[in-house]
Amino acid sequence: MKYDELKNEAEKLWEGTNVVFYPYVGSLYKDAKVKILVLGESHYSKDPDKIEERNKNNTLTIETIIDDYGKVYGTTNNESFWEFPKGARFKVYSYINNYRKTANLITGVDNHNCDYTWEQFAFYNYFQENMGDTAINQSSFKKDPQGFINRARLALYDVLDKLSPDIVIIWGMGDLTKKWLPKDGRVSNVIPETSCFKYEKYPNTIFFPTYHPRTNNMPLSVPEWAILKENFPEIDEIAKRHHPAYEMILSIKEKTTPKLMGFKQIYSECSLQSILYPCINGKCVSNPEENLITELKFNEDLSSSICSKNGLELENVEELKFVAGTSEEILVNNYLEQAQKMLECRNQSGKP
């Protein structure tokens, strides 16, 4: 689902509620057999002059998923990772990896196979104002902590009412779970041998606290998640739902992986990127500004495109466009043709 569609739907859904930062809701969430809401903590801004501006941006959370995660891995918005500003892909990788780790936990499958599952999830940040400059300083929050908490709790109830999740995965077993989420009406020990709890007001929603994915402790939550899954066997079906192009991507990758110095391939469920590093004085060095890239990209209807990139400028984006049902043989041949052009470009110049 495109960003504009998400934004328009969100405006209608959250009008008149206490929600400031609209949740991201995947296009398949409504029909998912198990509705999973991932609950983050807050947004931050290292630029204090922009905090108030960001507080007025209702789609900030949606943009985080689509821009930081979707564009990097070519999932939610069907756009290429190189549409970022200069070098941004490498700057945001550690942060957006939080989403991949969460998908790993839910599905039990590896990174390359889990991106598309976010179309079935929803994501929401608890606090409805930027916490401040960093997670440690929390400069804005410290000025009015109880006000932040009260407003966040009211908004959370609206989100639960509207989205009716079966499971809420909480990013953080510390303050978010123990201090900031509502304590009134909380029912503990709803699933033995886990930290799961419910609220009397929402008897059909289980809250599952986990270690924040930015830490290395998230795997410690796996045993408890396995226990939770026993109550929701439908979760296994989530892991089996891939992007429609997934099998074709794997097949094409297998057929187009040469043994070549300075060559690397990165793939997601709907895209395959071949990267050729510049060769200088007989050595290959990765440089985001000079890497040569060819990408094959599929949309959900299996329409596809192949484009090349030299440095940060897109080249020939419209040169190779395909409609749904294009044979794999044609795609492989055109993809290899673009990769050959990359190699020739490098060999002729010594560097891109």
C-alpha positions as CSV (number, residue, x, y, z in Angstrom):
1,M,0.0,0.0,0.0
2,K,1.4,3.4,-1.0
3,Y,2.2,6.1,1.5
4,D,-0.6,8.4,0.4
5,E,-3.2,5.6,0.8
6,L,-1.9,4.8,4.3
7,K,-2.0,8.5,5.3
8,N,-5.6,9.0,4.0
9,E,-6.9,5.9,5.8
10,A,-5.1,6.9,9.0
11,E,-6.6,10.4,9.0
12,K,-10.1,8.9,8.8
13,L,-9.4,6.2,11.4
14,W,-7.8,8.4,14.1
15,E,-9.9,11.6,13.6
16,G,-11.4,12.6,17.0
17,T,-9.1,10.3,19.0
18,N,-6.3,11.0,21.4
19,V,-3.8,9.6,18.9
20,V,-1.2,12.1,17.7
21,F,1.2,9.8,15.9
22,Y,-0.9,7.5,13.7
23,P,0.1,3.8,13.9
24,Y,1.5,2.1,10.8
25,V,-1.1,-0.6,9.8
26,G,0.0,-3.1,7.2
27,S,-2.2,-3.7,4.2
28,L,-2.9,-7.3,5.4
29,Y,-3.4,-6.5,9.1
30,K,-7.2,-6.4,8.9
31,D,-7.5,-9.9,7.5
32,A,-4.6,-11.5,9.5
33,K,-5.7,-14.6,11.4
34,V,-3.6,-13.3,14.4
35,K,-3.5,-9.5,14.7
36,I,-0.2,-8.4,16.1
37,L,0.5,-4.8,17.2
38,V,4.2,-4.0,18.0
39,L,4.4,-1.3,20.6
40,G,7.5,0.9,20.6
41,E,8.3,3.6,23.1
42,S,8.8,7.0,21.5
43,H,10.2,9.2,18.8
44,Y,13.3,11.4,19.4
45,S,15.0,14.3,17.7
46,K,18.6,15.3,18.2
47,D,17.7,18.8,16.9
48,P,15.8,20.5,19.7
49,D,14.5,23.1,17.3
50,K,12.6,20.4,15.3
51,I,10.9,18.7,18.3
52,E,7.8,20.9,18.2
53,E,7.7,20.5,14.4
54,R,7.9,16.8,14.7
55,N,5.2,16.7,17.3
56,K,2.8,18.1,14.7
57,N,3.6,15.4,12.2
58,N,0.8,12.9,12.6
59,T,2.3,10.5,10.1
60,L,5.8,10.3,11.7
61,T,5.4,6.7,12.7
62,I,4.1,5.6,9.3
63,E,7.0,7.5,7.7
64,T,9.5,5.6,10.0
65,I,8.2,2.3,8.7
66,I,7.9,3.2,5.1
67,D,11.0,5.4,4.7
68,D,13.5,3.9,7.2
69,Y,12.5,0.3,6.8
70,G,10.4,-0.1,3.6
71,K,12.7,1.8,1.3
72,V,15.9,0.1,2.6
73,Y,14.6,-3.4,2.2
74,G,12.2,-2.8,-0.7
75,T,9.1,-4.0,1.1
76,T,6.2,-1.8,2.1
77,N,6.4,1.0,-0.4
78,N,7.8,-0.8,-3.4
79,E,10.6,1.7,-3.8
80,S,14.3,1.2,-4.1
81,F,16.7,1.7,-1.2
82,W,18.9,4.2,-3.1
83,E,16.1,6.8,-3.1
84,F,17.5,7.9,0.3
85,P,19.7,11.0,0.6
86,K,23.4,10.5,0.3
87,G,24.7,7.6,2.5
88,A,21.4,7.4,4.5
89,R,21.0,3.7,4.0
90,F,24.2,3.0,5.9
91,K,23.2,5.4,8.7
92,V,19.8,3.9,9.4
93,Y,20.7,0.3,9.1
94,S,21.3,-0.3,12.8
95,Y,18.0,1.3,13.7
96,I,15.7,-0.3,11.3
97,N,17.2,-3.6,12.1
98,N,14.9,-3.4,15.1
99,Y,12.0,-4.2,12.8
100,R,13.8,-7.2,11.2
101,K,14.6,-8.6,14.7
102,T,11.0,-8.4,15.7
103,A,9.9,-10.1,12.5
104,N,12.5,-12.8,13.2
105,L,11.0,-13.3,16.7
106,I,7.4,-13.6,15.4
107,T,8.1,-15.8,12.4
108,G,11.1,-17.8,13.5
109,V,12.7,-17.4,10.0
110,D,15.8,-15.5,8.9
111,N,16.1,-11.9,7.7
112,H,15.7,-12.4,4.0
113,N,12.4,-14.2,4.5
114,C,10.6,-12.0,7.0
115,D,10.3,-8.4,5.6
116,Y,7.0,-8.9,3.9
117,T,5.4,-10.1,7.1
118,W,5.2,-6.5,8.2
119,E,2.3,-6.1,5.8
120,Q,0.4,-8.2,8.4
121,F,1.5,-6.3,11.5
122,A,0.8,-2.9,13.0
123,F,3.3,-0.6,14.8
124,Y,2.7,2.1,17.2
125,N,4.9,4.3,19.5
126,Y,3.5,4.7,23.0
127,F,4.3,8.3,23.7
128,Q,2.5,11.0,21.7
129,E,5.2,13.6,21.9
130,N,8.9,13.3,21.1
131,M,10.7,12.3,24.2
132,G,13.6,14.7,23.5
133,D,17.0,14.4,22.1
134,T,18.0,10.8,23.1
135,A,16.7,7.8,24.9
136,I,19.1,8.5,27.8
137,N,18.5,12.2,28.2
138,Q,14.7,12.3,27.4
139,S,14.9,16.0,27.7
140,S,11.3,16.8,26.8
141,F,9.8,13.9,28.9
142,K,11.6,15.0,32.1
143,K,9.8,18.4,32.0
144,D,6.4,16.8,32.3
145,P,6.6,13.0,32.9
146,Q,3.2,12.5,34.3
147,G,1.6,14.5,31.5
148,F,3.4,12.4,28.9
149,I,2.2,9.2,30.6
150,N,-1.4,10.3,31.0
151,R,-1.7,11.4,27.4
152,A,0.0,8.2,26.2
153,R,-2.4,6.0,28.1
154,L,-5.5,7.7,26.7
155,A,-4.2,7.3,23.2
156,L,-3.3,3.6,23.8
157,Y,-6.9,2.8,24.7
158,D,-8.0,4.4,21.4
159,V,-5.5,2.3,19.5
160,L,-6.7,-0.9,21.2
161,D,-10.3,0.0,20.6
162,K,-9.7,0.6,16.9
163,L,-7.2,-2.1,16.0
164,S,-8.4,-4.9,18.4
165,P,-5.0,-6.7,18.4
166,D,-4.8,-10.3,19.6
167,I,-1.2,-9.8,20.7
168,V,0.8,-6.6,21.6
169,I,4.5,-7.1,21.5
170,I,6.1,-4.5,23.9
171,W,9.6,-3.2,23.0
172,G,11.1,-3.0,26.4
173,M,10.8,-4.9,29.7
174,G,11.9,-1.9,31.8
175,D,10.2,1.4,32.3
176,L,7.7,1.0,29.4
177,T,6.3,-2.2,30.8
178,K,6.8,-1.6,34.5
179,K,6.1,2.1,34.9
180,W,4.5,3.8,31.9
181,L,1.9,1.3,30.7
182,P,-1.4,1.4,32.7
183,K,-1.4,-0.6,35.9
184,D,-5.1,-0.4,36.7
185,G,-6.9,-3.5,35.7
186,R,-3.8,-5.4,34.7
187,V,-4.1,-9.2,35.0
188,S,-0.8,-11.1,35.4
189,N,0.1,-14.7,34.8
190,V,-2.3,-15.1,32.0
191,I,0.0,-17.7,30.3
192,P,2.1,-19.6,32.8
193,E,5.9,-19.4,32.5
194,T,5.7,-16.2,30.6
195,S,5.6,-12.4,31.5
196,C,2.4,-12.0,29.5
197,F,-0.5,-10.0,31.0
198,K,-3.9,-8.7,30.0
199,Y,-6.2,-5.8,31.0
200,E,-9.7,-6.4,32.3
201,K,-11.0,-3.9,29.8
202,Y,-9.3,-5.8,26.9
203,P,-9.7,-9.5,27.8
204,N,-9.0,-10.7,24.3
205,T,-5.6,-9.0,24.0
206,I,-2.4,-10.5,25.4
207,F,0.5,-8.2,26.1
208,F,3.9,-9.8,25.5
209,P,6.9,-7.9,27.0
210,T,10.2,-8.5,25.2
211,Y,13.7,-7.1,25.4
212,H,14.1,-4.1,23.1
213,P,15.4,-5.3,19.8
214,R,18.3,-2.7,19.9
215,T,19.8,-4.9,22.6
216,N,21.4,-8.3,22.2
217,N,19.0,-9.8,24.6
218,M,16.0,-10.2,22.3
219,P,16.7,-14.0,21.7
220,L,16.1,-14.4,25.5
221,S,12.4,-13.8,24.6
222,V,12.2,-16.7,22.2
223,P,11.4,-19.4,24.7
224,E,8.5,-17.4,26.1
225,W,7.3,-16.6,22.6
226,A,7.3,-20.4,21.8
227,I,5.0,-20.9,24.8
228,L,2.7,-18.0,23.6
229,K,2.5,-19.6,20.2
230,E,1.0,-22.7,21.6
231,N,-2.1,-20.6,22.3
232,F,-2.0,-19.1,18.8
233,P,-1.0,-21.9,16.3
234,E,-2.1,-19.6,13.5
235,I,1.1,-17.6,14.0
236,D,2.9,-20.3,12.0
237,E,1.0,-19.3,8.9
238,I,2.4,-15.7,9.2
239,A,5.9,-17.0,8.6
240,K,4.7,-18.9,5.4
241,R,3.3,-15.8,3.8
242,H,5.9,-14.3,1.5
243,H,5.9,-11.6,-1.1
244,P,4.4,-13.1,-4.3
245,A,7.8,-12.7,-6.1
246,Y,9.8,-14.5,-3.4
247,E,10.4,-17.8,-5.1
248,M,11.3,-16.1,-8.4
249,I,13.8,-13.8,-6.6
250,L,15.5,-16.9,-5.1
251,S,15.6,-18.6,-8.5
252,I,17.0,-15.6,-10.3
253,K,19.6,-15.0,-7.6
254,E,20.8,-18.6,-8.0
255,K,21.2,-18.1,-11.7
256,T,22.9,-14.7,-11.6
257,T,25.6,-15.0,-9.0
258,P,29.0,-14.9,-10.7
259,K,32.4,-15.5,-9.0
260,L,33.7,-12.0,-9.5
261,M,36.0,-9.8,-7.5
262,G,34.2,-6.9,-5.9
263,F,30.8,-8.4,-6.6
264,K,28.0,-8.7,-3.9
265,Q,24.3,-9.4,-4.0
266,I,21.7,-8.3,-1.5
267,Y,18.2,-9.6,-1.7
268,S,14.8,-9.2,0.0
269,E,11.6,-11.0,-0.8
270,C,10.8,-8.7,-3.7
271,S,14.1,-7.3,-4.8
272,L,17.6,-8.4,-5.9
273,Q,20.5,-5.9,-5.9
274,S,23.9,-6.7,-7.5
275,I,26.6,-4.4,-6.3
276,L,30.0,-4.0,-8.0
277,Y,32.6,-2.2,-6.0
278,P,35.0,0.2,-7.7
279,C,38.4,-1.3,-8.5
280,I,41.3,1.0,-7.8
281,N,44.9,-0.1,-8.3
282,G,43.8,-3.7,-8.5
283,K,41.8,-3.5,-5.2
284,C,38.0,-3.4,-4.8
285,V,36.8,-0.9,-2.2
286,S,33.1,-0.3,-1.2
287,N,32.2,3.3,-1.6
288,P,28.5,4.2,-1.4
289,E,29.1,7.1,-3.7
290,E,30.8,5.1,-6.4
291,N,29.3,1.6,-6.2
292,L,27.6,0.3,-9.3
293,I,24.3,-1.2,-8.7
294,T,21.7,-3.1,-10.7
295,E,18.4,-3.9,-9.1
296,L,15.5,-6.1,-10.1
297,K,12.3,-5.1,-8.3
298,F,8.9,-6.7,-8.1
299,N,5.5,-5.2,-7.1
300,E,2.8,-7.3,-5.5
301,D,1.1,-7.9,-8.9
302,L,4.4,-9.3,-10.1
303,S,5.1,-6.4,-12.5
304,S,8.8,-5.7,-12.4
305,S,11.5,-3.3,-13.3
306,I,15.3,-3.4,-13.7
307,C,17.4,-0.3,-13.3
308,S,21.0,0.6,-12.8
309,K,22.7,3.1,-10.6
310,N,26.1,4.7,-10.8
311,G,26.9,6.4,-7.6
312,L,23.8,8.2,-6.3
313,E,22.2,9.0,-9.7
314,L,19.6,6.6,-11.1
315,E,20.2,5.7,-14.8
316,N,17.8,4.0,-17.2
317,V,15.0,3.7,-14.7
318,E,12.4,3.4,-17.4
319,E,14.6,1.4,-19.8
320,L,13.5,-2.0,-18.7
321,K,9.9,-2.3,-17.6
322,F,8.0,-5.5,-17.5
323,V,4.3,-6.4,-16.9
324,A,3.0,-9.1,-14.7
325,G,3.7,-12.6,-16.0
326,T,7.1,-11.8,-17.7
327,S,9.0,-15.0,-18.1
328,E,11.9,-15.7,-15.7
329,E,14.2,-16.3,-18.6
330,I,13.7,-12.8,-20.0
331,L,14.2,-11.3,-16.6
332,V,17.4,-13.2,-16.0
333,N,18.8,-12.2,-19.4
334,N,18.0,-8.6,-19.0
335,Y,19.3,-8.6,-15.4
336,L,22.6,-10.2,-16.6
337,E,22.8,-7.6,-19.4
338,Q,22.6,-4.8,-16.9
339,A,25.2,-6.4,-14.7
340,Q,27.5,-6.8,-17.7
341,K,27.2,-3.1,-18.4
342,M,28.3,-2.4,-14.9
343,L,31.4,-4.6,-15.3
344,E,32.3,-2.9,-18.6
345,C,31.9,0.5,-17.1
346,R,34.3,-0.4,-14.3
347,N,36.8,-2.1,-16.6
348,Q,36.9,0.9,-19.0
349,S,37.5,3.5,-16.3
350,G,39.4,1.8,-13.6
351,K,36.7,3.0,-11.3
352,P,33.0,4.0,-11.8
